[in-house]
Amino acid sequence: MNRKILITGATSGFGKAIATIFAQHGDDCIITGRREDRLEAICNELERKYNVAVYSLCFDVQNKDAVEKAIESLPEEWREIDVLVNNAGLALGRDHFNEARMDDWETMINTNVKGLLYVSKAVVPFMVSRKKGHIINIGSTAAKEVYEKGNVYCATKAAVDSLSQSMRIDLLQHGIKVTAIHPGAAETEFSMVRFKGDEETAKSVYQGITPLIAEDVANVVFYCTNLPDHVCINDLVMTCTAQANSFYFHRK
C-alpha cells in the first residue's frame, strides 16, 4: 500500500503489533518510543522481513519539546503521514484515591493525555495541508465505566474519549478521520507496568479468561484504516468474549 503510518509507543505490546501489521501489508512506518535499542531492533526486523521503509524516532511523549523537535526533524518525504496511531499510554498502580501516589497520577496524565495532545498537535498540520489523514486514538473500556481503584487512569482514558470526539468535529472540515478504539482486558506488558513488576498480581488479572492479545487490537486498527474514504468508525469498544465491560467477566 505504501502509506506512511506513525505509531507512538511502538517498542512493545499494541504498538509493536500495530507497526507489524501495517508493515506486513506494505506500508512504511514511523515508530516512536523511549527505548532506543528496541526501536532499532524493531526497525531492522520490519525492514528485513517486509521490505518496507521504517523510520525511528526516540523520545518520551511526556516531553513537549522532545516531541516537537522529533516531529520537526522528519525529512520532507516522511511528512506525508496518512495514519497517526496515538498508542503510547500506561496505567500505574491500582489504589484507592486516598492511598494513590501523586507521581503515578502525574505520569498517567502526562503520558495518556498530554502526550497524545503533543504528538497530535505536531502531526495534524501535515494532514491539514493535504486535506486527508486518519488519527487512531487508543483508549480503554476504562473510558466508559469508572471502577474501584481506577480513579485517575479512568479519568485519563475518559479524556482520550472526549478528545477523540472533539478532534473528529474540529478536523471534519479538513477531511481527517478520527477513530477511538477502546480495548478491554489484553495480555501485554501493560499489567506488569501497572503493578510495577509484580508478576503474580499481573497474571491474576487474566485468570480464568482468554484475554485479548496485541495482535487482536492491531487487526482492528488496521481494519478501521482500510475502509472506503467516505466511511469512518468514530468509536469502537472491543473486549474478549469472556468480558462484557469493565465490571463483568465470566471466569472459568
C-alpha positions as YAML, in Angstrom:
chain: A
units: angstrom
residues:
- id: 1
  name: MET
  ca: [0.00, 0.00, 0.00]
- id: 2
  name: ASN
  ca: [2.97, 2.25, 0.74]
- id: 3
  name: ARG
  ca: [1.15, 4.63, 3.08]
- id: 4
  name: LYS
  ca: [3.07, 6.30, 5.89]
- id: 5
  name: ILE
  ca: [1.97, 5.29, 9.39]
- id: 6
  name: LEU
  ca: [3.22, 6.92, 12.61]
- id: 7
  name: ILE
  ca: [2.83, 4.78, 15.75]
- id: 8
  name: THR
  ca: [3.72, 6.00, 19.24]
- id: 9
  name: GLY
  ca: [4.76, 3.54, 21.92]
- id: 10
  name: ALA
  ca: [5.88, 1.06, 19.26]
- id: 11
  name: THR
  ca: [8.53, -0.81, 21.24]
- id: 12
  name: SER
  ca: [6.14, -3.41, 22.72]
- id: 13
  name: GLY
  ca: [2.53, -4.52, 23.09]
- id: 14
  name: PHE
  ca: [-0.13, -2.92, 20.93]
- id: 15
  name: GLY
  ca: [2.32, -0.52, 19.30]
- id: 16
  name: LYS
  ca: [4.72, -3.17, 18.06]
- id: 17
  name: ALA
  ca: [1.85, -5.35, 16.80]
- id: 18
  name: ILE
  ca: [0.29, -2.36, 15.01]
- id: 19
  name: ALA
  ca: [3.58, -1.48, 13.29]
- id: 20
  name: THR
  ca: [3.99, -5.11, 12.27]
- id: 21
  name: ILE
  ca: [0.59, -5.49, 10.64]
- id: 22
  name: PHE
  ca: [0.99, -2.30, 8.62]
- id: 23
  name: ALA
  ca: [4.48, -3.35, 7.51]
- id: 24
  name: GLN
  ca: [3.17, -6.80, 6.55]
- id: 25
  name: HIS
  ca: [0.78, -5.09, 4.15]
- id: 26
  name: GLY
  ca: [3.42, -2.88, 2.55]
- id: 27
  name: ASP
  ca: [3.04, 0.35, 4.50]
- id: 28
  name: ASP
  ca: [6.07, 2.39, 5.56]
- id: 29
  name: CYS
  ca: [6.20, 3.10, 9.30]
- id: 30
  name: ILE
  ca: [7.50, 5.77, 11.64]
- id: 31
  name: ILE
  ca: [7.91, 4.09, 15.01]
- id: 32
  name: THR
  ca: [8.47, 6.00, 18.23]
- id: 33
  name: GLY
  ca: [9.32, 5.07, 21.79]
- id: 34
  name: ARG
  ca: [11.65, 5.69, 24.70]
- id: 35
  name: ARG
  ca: [13.86, 2.60, 24.32]
- id: 36
  name: GLU
  ca: [16.32, 3.24, 21.51]
- id: 37
  name: ASP
  ca: [17.69, -0.31, 21.43]
- id: 38
  name: ARG
  ca: [14.23, -1.78, 20.95]
- id: 39
  name: LEU
  ca: [13.35, 0.80, 18.31]
- id: 40
  name: GLU
  ca: [16.47, -0.10, 16.35]
- id: 41
  name: ALA
  ca: [15.81, -3.83, 16.61]
- id: 42
  name: ILE
  ca: [12.17, -3.49, 15.51]
- id: 43
  name: CYS
  ca: [13.14, -1.13, 12.69]
- id: 44
  name: ASN
  ca: [15.67, -3.66, 11.34]
- id: 45
  name: GLU
  ca: [13.26, -6.56, 11.77]
- id: 46
  name: LEU
  ca: [10.39, -4.93, 9.89]
- id: 47
  name: GLU
  ca: [12.59, -3.72, 7.04]
- id: 48
  name: ARG
  ca: [14.21, -7.12, 6.64]
- id: 49
  name: LYS
  ca: [11.01, -9.18, 6.84]
- id: 50
  name: TYR
  ca: [8.62, -7.00, 4.86]
- id: 51
  name: ASN
  ca: [10.81, -4.91, 2.56]
- id: 52
  name: VAL
  ca: [9.31, -1.61, 3.70]
- id: 53
  name: ALA
  ca: [10.95, 1.60, 4.89]
- id: 54
  name: VAL
  ca: [10.91, 2.20, 8.65]
- id: 55
  name: TYR
  ca: [11.98, 5.43, 10.36]
- id: 56
  name: SER
  ca: [12.50, 5.56, 14.12]
- id: 57
  name: LEU
  ca: [12.21, 8.49, 16.50]
- id: 58
  name: CYS
  ca: [13.33, 8.08, 20.11]
- id: 59
  name: PHE
  ca: [11.52, 10.37, 22.54]
- id: 60
  name: ASP
  ca: [9.17, 10.37, 25.52]
- id: 61
  name: VAL
  ca: [5.69, 11.67, 24.66]
- id: 62
  name: GLN
  ca: [5.58, 13.38, 28.08]
- id: 63
  name: ASN
  ca: [8.26, 15.82, 26.92]
- id: 64
  name: LYS
  ca: [6.64, 18.51, 24.75]
- id: 65
  name: ASP
  ca: [9.93, 19.94, 23.48]
- id: 66
  name: ALA
  ca: [11.26, 16.47, 22.60]
- id: 67
  name: VAL
  ca: [8.04, 15.65, 20.71]
- id: 68
  name: GLU
  ca: [8.15, 18.89, 18.73]
- id: 69
  name: LYS
  ca: [11.84, 18.51, 17.95]
- id: 70
  name: ALA
  ca: [11.43, 14.91, 16.82]
- id: 71
  name: ILE
  ca: [8.47, 15.58, 14.51]
- id: 72
  name: GLU
  ca: [10.15, 18.69, 13.10]
- id: 73
  name: SER
  ca: [13.22, 16.57, 12.31]
- id: 74
  name: LEU
  ca: [11.28, 14.34, 9.92]
- id: 75
  name: PRO
  ca: [12.65, 14.54, 6.36]
- id: 76
  name: GLU
  ca: [10.22, 16.01, 3.82]
- id: 77
  name: GLU
  ca: [9.45, 12.62, 2.31]
- id: 78
  name: TRP
  ca: [8.30, 11.29, 5.70]
- id: 79
  name: ARG
  ca: [5.93, 14.15, 6.47]
- id: 80
  name: GLU
  ca: [3.06, 12.89, 4.33]
- id: 81
  name: ILE
  ca: [1.66, 10.89, 7.23]
- id: 82
  name: ASP
  ca: [-1.52, 9.02, 6.30]
- id: 83
  name: VAL
  ca: [-2.27, 7.46, 9.69]
- id: 84
  name: LEU
  ca: [-1.29, 8.55, 13.21]
- id: 85
  name: VAL
  ca: [-1.79, 5.92, 15.91]
- id: 86
  name: ASN
  ca: [-1.68, 7.50, 19.36]
- id: 87
  name: ASN
  ca: [-0.89, 4.31, 21.22]
- id: 88
  name: ALA
  ca: [1.59, 5.41, 23.92]
- id: 89
  name: GLY
  ca: [-0.11, 5.10, 27.29]
- id: 90
  name: LEU
  ca: [0.04, 3.34, 30.62]
- id: 91
  name: ALA
  ca: [-1.57, 2.67, 33.98]
- id: 92
  name: LEU
  ca: [0.42, 2.95, 37.20]
- id: 93
  name: GLY
  ca: [-0.87, 1.46, 40.42]
- id: 94
  name: ARG
  ca: [-4.35, 0.39, 41.38]
- id: 95
  name: ASP
  ca: [-5.01, 2.11, 44.67]
- id: 96
  name: HIS
  ca: [-7.90, 3.78, 46.42]
- id: 97
  name: PHE
  ca: [-7.95, 7.53, 45.79]
- id: 98
  name: ASN
  ca: [-6.71, 8.41, 49.27]
- id: 99
  name: GLU
  ca: [-3.82, 5.92, 49.04]
- id: 100
  name: ALA
  ca: [-2.61, 6.59, 45.49]
- id: 101
  name: ARG
  ca: [0.76, 8.16, 44.68]
- id: 102
  name: MET
  ca: [0.77, 11.62, 43.14]
- id: 103
  name: ASP
  ca: [3.77, 10.62, 40.99]
- id: 104
  name: ASP
  ca: [1.71, 7.83, 39.43]
- id: 105
  name: TRP
  ca: [-1.15, 10.21, 38.72]
- id: 106
  name: GLU
  ca: [1.12, 12.77, 37.09]
- id: 107
  name: THR
  ca: [2.83, 10.16, 34.91]
- id: 108
  name: MET
  ca: [-0.53, 8.87, 33.66]
- id: 109
  name: ILE
  ca: [-1.84, 12.36, 32.94]
- id: 110
  name: ASN
  ca: [1.39, 13.41, 31.24]
- id: 111
  name: THR
  ca: [1.52, 10.29, 29.08]
- id: 112
  name: ASN
  ca: [-2.10, 9.41, 28.34]
- id: 113
  name: VAL
  ca: [-3.46, 12.93, 27.87]
- id: 114
  name: LYS
  ca: [-0.66, 15.44, 27.36]
- id: 115
  name: GLY
  ca: [1.42, 13.03, 25.29]
- id: 116
  name: LEU
  ca: [-1.48, 12.40, 22.95]
- id: 117
  name: LEU
  ca: [-2.02, 16.15, 22.61]
- id: 118
  name: TYR
  ca: [1.66, 16.93, 21.99]
- id: 119
  name: VAL
  ca: [2.02, 14.31, 19.23]
- id: 120
  name: SER
  ca: [-1.32, 15.12, 17.59]
- id: 121
  name: LYS
  ca: [-0.64, 18.86, 17.58]
- id: 122
  name: ALA
  ca: [2.73, 18.25, 15.89]
- id: 123
  name: VAL
  ca: [1.42, 15.84, 13.25]
- id: 124
  name: VAL
  ca: [-2.01, 17.28, 12.38]
- id: 125
  name: PRO
  ca: [-0.65, 20.23, 10.33]
- id: 126
  name: PHE
  ca: [0.80, 17.71, 7.85]
- id: 127
  name: MET
  ca: [-2.67, 16.20, 7.43]
- id: 128
  name: VAL
  ca: [-4.45, 19.55, 7.27]
- id: 129
  name: SER
  ca: [-2.18, 20.69, 4.43]
- id: 130
  name: ARG
  ca: [-3.09, 17.57, 2.44]
- id: 131
  name: LYS
  ca: [-6.79, 17.60, 3.40]
- id: 132
  name: LYS
  ca: [-6.60, 13.93, 4.36]
- id: 133
  name: GLY
  ca: [-5.45, 11.64, 7.15]
- id: 134
  name: HIS
  ca: [-6.65, 9.30, 9.86]
- id: 135
  name: ILE
  ca: [-5.98, 9.56, 13.59]
- id: 136
  name: ILE
  ca: [-6.43, 6.46, 15.74]
- id: 137
  name: ASN
  ca: [-6.52, 7.09, 19.49]
- id: 138
  name: ILE
  ca: [-6.12, 4.01, 21.68]
- id: 139
  name: GLY
  ca: [-8.41, 4.37, 24.68]
- id: 140
  name: SER
  ca: [-9.78, 1.75, 27.05]
- id: 141
  name: THR
  ca: [-13.02, 0.32, 28.38]
- id: 142
  name: ALA
  ca: [-11.97, 2.35, 31.45]
- id: 143
  name: ALA
  ca: [-13.12, 5.40, 29.46]
- id: 144
  name: LYS
  ca: [-16.66, 4.07, 29.53]
- id: 145
  name: GLU
  ca: [-17.10, 2.85, 33.13]
- id: 146
  name: VAL
  ca: [-15.19, 4.00, 36.19]
- id: 147
  name: TYR
  ca: [-14.20, 1.17, 38.53]
- id: 148
  name: GLU
  ca: [-12.83, 0.94, 42.06]
- id: 149
  name: LYS
  ca: [-9.15, 1.96, 42.32]
- id: 150
  name: GLY
  ca: [-9.20, 3.14, 38.70]
- id: 151
  name: ASN
  ca: [-9.60, 6.86, 39.55]
- id: 152
  name: VAL
  ca: [-7.00, 8.81, 37.53]
- id: 153
  name: TYR
  ca: [-6.37, 6.08, 34.94]
- id: 154
  name: CYS
  ca: [-10.10, 6.03, 34.16]
- id: 155
  name: ALA
  ca: [-10.10, 9.82, 34.05]
- id: 156
  name: THR
  ca: [-7.25, 9.92, 31.52]
- id: 157
  name: LYS
  ca: [-8.95, 7.42, 29.23]
- id: 158
  name: ALA
  ca: [-12.24, 9.33, 29.53]
- id: 159
  name: ALA
  ca: [-10.24, 12.35, 28.39]
- id: 160
  name: VAL
  ca: [-8.99, 10.39, 25.37]
- id: 161
  name: ASP
  ca: [-12.63, 9.54, 24.58]
- id: 162
  name: SER
  ca: [-13.71, 13.20, 24.79]
- id: 163
  name: LEU
  ca: [-10.68, 14.46, 22.87]
- id: 164
  name: SER
  ca: [-11.35, 11.95, 20.10]
- id: 165
  name: GLN
  ca: [-14.89, 13.26, 19.73]
- id: 166
  name: SER
  ca: [-13.77, 16.89, 19.68]
- id: 167
  name: MET
  ca: [-10.93, 16.16, 17.23]
- id: 168
  name: ARG
  ca: [-13.42, 14.46, 14.92]
- id: 169
  name: ILE
  ca: [-15.63, 17.57, 14.99]
- id: 170
  name: ASP
  ca: [-12.85, 20.14, 14.64]
- id: 171
  name: LEU
  ca: [-10.98, 18.29, 11.88]
- id: 172
  name: LEU
  ca: [-14.12, 17.41, 9.91]
- id: 173
  name: GLN
  ca: [-13.62, 20.40, 7.62]
- id: 174
  name: HIS
  ca: [-10.16, 19.08, 6.67]
- id: 175
  name: GLY
  ca: [-11.31, 15.61, 5.64]
- id: 176
  name: ILE
  ca: [-9.46, 13.95, 8.54]
- id: 177
  name: LYS
  ca: [-10.91, 10.82, 10.12]
- id: 178
  name: VAL
  ca: [-10.63, 10.26, 13.89]
- id: 179
  name: THR
  ca: [-11.28, 6.88, 15.49]
- id: 180
  name: ALA
  ca: [-11.14, 5.96, 19.17]
- id: 181
  name: ILE
  ca: [-10.57, 2.27, 19.88]
- id: 182
  name: HIS
  ca: [-11.22, 1.10, 23.43]
- id: 183
  name: PRO
  ca: [-9.80, -2.35, 24.25]
- id: 184
  name: GLY
  ca: [-10.72, -4.30, 27.36]
- id: 185
  name: ALA
  ca: [-8.52, -6.83, 29.13]
- id: 186
  name: ALA
  ca: [-5.49, -7.54, 26.95]
- id: 187
  name: GLU
  ca: [-2.42, -9.52, 27.96]
- id: 188
  name: THR
  ca: [0.66, -7.40, 27.18]
- id: 189
  name: GLU
  ca: [3.30, -5.65, 29.29]
- id: 190
  name: PHE
  ca: [0.50, -3.31, 30.43]
- id: 191
  name: SER
  ca: [-0.31, -5.12, 33.69]
- id: 192
  name: MET
  ca: [3.34, -5.63, 34.55]
- id: 193
  name: VAL
  ca: [3.80, -1.86, 34.30]
- id: 194
  name: ARG
  ca: [0.61, -1.16, 36.23]
- id: 195
  name: PHE
  ca: [1.58, -3.47, 39.08]
- id: 196
  name: LYS
  ca: [5.22, -2.36, 38.96]
- id: 197
  name: GLY
  ca: [6.75, -5.72, 38.15]
- id: 198
  name: ASP
  ca: [4.53, -7.82, 40.45]
- id: 199
  name: GLU
  ca: [4.17, -10.75, 38.05]
- id: 200
  name: GLU
  ca: [1.77, -12.76, 40.21]
- id: 201
  name: THR
  ca: [-0.72, -9.90, 40.55]
- id: 202
  name: ALA
  ca: [-0.37, -9.02, 36.86]
- id: 203
  name: LYS
  ca: [-1.20, -12.60, 35.81]
- id: 204
  name: SER
  ca: [-4.21, -12.77, 38.14]
- id: 205
  name: VAL
  ca: [-5.99, -10.16, 36.02]
- id: 206
  name: TYR
  ca: [-6.39, -12.74, 33.23]
- id: 207
  name: GLN
  ca: [-7.08, -15.79, 35.39]
- id: 208
  name: GLY
  ca: [-9.92, -17.91, 34.04]
- id: 209
  name: ILE
  ca: [-10.36, -15.98, 30.78]
- id: 210
  name: THR
  ca: [-8.81, -15.87, 27.34]
- id: 211
  name: PRO
  ca: [-7.92, -12.17, 27.08]
- id: 212
  name: LEU
  ca: [-7.27, -10.08, 24.01]
- id: 213
  name: ILE
  ca: [-3.72, -10.08, 22.70]
- id: 214
  name: ALA
  ca: [-1.85, -7.27, 21.00]
- id: 215
  name: GLU
  ca: [-2.48, -8.70, 17.53]
- id: 216
  name: ASP
  ca: [-6.26, -8.56, 18.10]
- id: 217
  name: VAL
  ca: [-6.08, -4.81, 18.66]
- id: 218
  name: ALA
  ca: [-3.69, -4.38, 15.73]
- id: 219
  name: ASN
  ca: [-6.13, -6.18, 13.42]
- id: 220
  name: VAL
  ca: [-8.94, -3.81, 14.44]
- id: 221
  name: VAL
  ca: [-6.73, -0.74, 13.95]
- id: 222
  name: PHE
  ca: [-5.74, -1.98, 10.51]
- id: 223
  name: TYR
  ca: [-9.37, -2.70, 9.57]
- id: 224
  name: CYS
  ca: [-10.51, 0.79, 10.59]
- id: 225
  name: THR
  ca: [-7.84, 2.39, 8.38]
- id: 226
  name: ASN
  ca: [-8.78, 0.36, 5.32]
- id: 227
  name: LEU
  ca: [-12.42, 1.29, 4.91]
- id: 228
  name: PRO
  ca: [-13.57, 3.38, 1.93]
- id: 229
  name: ASP
  ca: [-12.75, 7.09, 2.06]
- id: 230
  name: HIS
  ca: [-16.35, 8.01, 2.87]
- id: 231
  name: VAL
  ca: [-16.56, 5.65, 5.89]
- id: 232
  name: CYS
  ca: [-15.22, 6.47, 9.38]
- id: 233
  name: ILE
  ca: [-15.64, 4.39, 12.53]
- id: 234
  name: ASN
  ca: [-15.76, 7.07, 15.19]
- id: 235
  name: ASP
  ca: [-15.85, 4.96, 18.35]
- id: 236
  name: LEU
  ca: [-15.23, 1.26, 18.89]
- id: 237
  name: VAL
  ca: [-15.19, -0.81, 22.09]
- id: 238
  name: MET
  ca: [-13.62, -4.27, 21.92]
- id: 239
  name: THR
  ca: [-13.30, -6.96, 24.57]
- id: 240
  name: CYS
  ca: [-12.59, -10.66, 24.71]
- id: 241
  name: THR
  ca: [-15.69, -12.87, 24.61]
- id: 242
  name: ALA
  ca: [-15.43, -13.51, 28.36]
- id: 243
  name: GLN
  ca: [-15.66, -9.78, 29.18]
- id: 244
  name: ALA
  ca: [-18.82, -7.71, 28.83]
- id: 245
  name: ASN
  ca: [-17.46, -4.40, 30.12]
- id: 246
  name: SER
  ca: [-15.14, -3.07, 32.82]
- id: 247
  name: PHE
  ca: [-17.05, -4.97, 35.52]
- id: 248
  name: TYR
  ca: [-18.41, -8.23, 34.17]
- id: 249
  name: PHE
  ca: [-16.23, -11.26, 33.39]
- id: 250
  name: HIS
  ca: [-17.08, -14.91, 33.03]
- id: 251
  name: ARG
  ca: [-14.13, -16.73, 34.55]
- id: 252
  name: LYS
  ca: [-13.72, -20.49, 34.27]
...
